[in-house]
Amino acid sequence: MVKAAKGTKPFSLFEWMLAGRYLRTRRREGFVSVIAGFSFLGIMLGVATLIVVLSVMNGFRKELLDKIVGINGHIFVAPIDSPLTDYADVAKRIAAVPGVKRAVPLVEGQAFGSSPYNGSGVLVRGIRGEDIHRIDSIAGNVRQGTLDNFDGSEGVAIGRRLAESLSLQAGDTLTLITPRGASTPFGTAPRVKAYPVKAVFEIGMTEFDATFVYMPLAEAQNYFNRPDDAQVIEVFLNNADKVDEARARIDDAAGRPIVQTDWRQRNRTFFAALEVERNVMFIILTLIVLVAALNIISGLIMLVKDKSSDVAILRTMGATRGAIMRVFLITGASIGIVGTIAGFFLGIAFTLNIQRIQSFISWLLNRDLWDPTVRFLSQVPAEIDSGEVTTVLAMALGLSLLATLYPSWKAAKLDPVEALRYG
């Protein structure tokens, strides 16, 4: 009894060698190779672009969260029934709550800041000297002057962009004007007072650096007619995501009727818009990879048609349908896998050097491509998320492999007799 001939082992050297020959450029199938090249470029650029865009979006969210929440606190405690004259005791009790980093009493109000050269609307915040030293985004970013003896100085600390717009430096005088002044028989008179600029800080967020003016709490109470009173207590947590756990404890520790709001409520619309934009960008850029995968399909179908005679000869020589299918599967998958790997390295390299690239392009074009006054941040942020990168790679590889199934199946289904007769 004659034994049936066995086919080659799956993914044997013969199949890899044949797939490699199909990938190399030949004059006859040059157009097919061009399609394969564009498919490779499409997948590479699609993967790289996805990694870069998602990293920049993550960087935006992280930087904005750090700057907005880092300077404004995570929970805001305000009184309900009576003025917050016991703010020192309430802040001390709240600061002792587990998970709370610090509690900062504030007096806040709007004013018009002016110098001999210009004027601008500002947000004045009265704060204790011990508290301003503990806010890293301010105390750690003083560009001029000093915050030492802040309570006894009767001076103010202002943002760098506000200082630039008013042409002020540390040691100069800032004049603040507010309509909420002293009451007179003729109505409320505006209050005008000059303060020495004790320090100039740079948070890194344009809106804050161009608006905030910090002054000693006692001085702000006098300026805004709130003697021995605070408007709000800002609570900073060790973990910004554990707001719900802290709110109940803070309510118990306050020892008086209070109302609480948190950073999620105050910035819900802003961060929700960022999330929507990020998801839409992911969907749009995924289409680039999808188009490249469709190019793989068209290129493989044309390759199968061009190699139909070769397939027929291989089949008559004993090659199995599985072997033929694997040959074209390797051919198409190689484009997707190599393109995905190349896109991964290109995307990571671009993300890690995005600031240098932006500076080089700005120098090359002789124009500023990143305007901090429009984008709020002083430089391009980027934060690589390993989970998202893995998702992008898996998606690209999956689409590439799926794109090879139909052409490979089509090649395996070729009838050798028909192919030799009409090929």
Secondary structure, 3 states (H helix, E strand, C coil): CCCCCCCCCCCCHHHHHHHHHHHCCCCCCHHHHHHHHHHHHHHHHHHHHHHHHHHHHHHHHHHHHHHHHHHHCCEEEEECCCCECCHHHHHHHHHCCCCEEEEEEEEEEEEEEECCCCEEEEEEEEECHHHHCCCHHHHCCEEEECCCCHHHHCCEEEEHHHHHHCCCCCCCEEEEEECCCCEECCEECCEEEEEEEEEEECCCEHHHHCCEEEEEHHHHHHHCCCCCCECEEEEEECCCCCHHHHHHHHHHHHCCCEEEEEHHHHCHHHHHHHHHHHHHHHHHHHHHHHHHHHHHHHHHHHHHHHCHHHHHHHHHCCCCHHHHHHHHHHHHHHHHHHHHHHHHHHHHHHHHCHHHHHHHHHHHHCCCCCCHHHHCECCCCCCCCHHHHHHHHHHHHHHHHHHHHHHHHHHHCCCHHHHHHHC
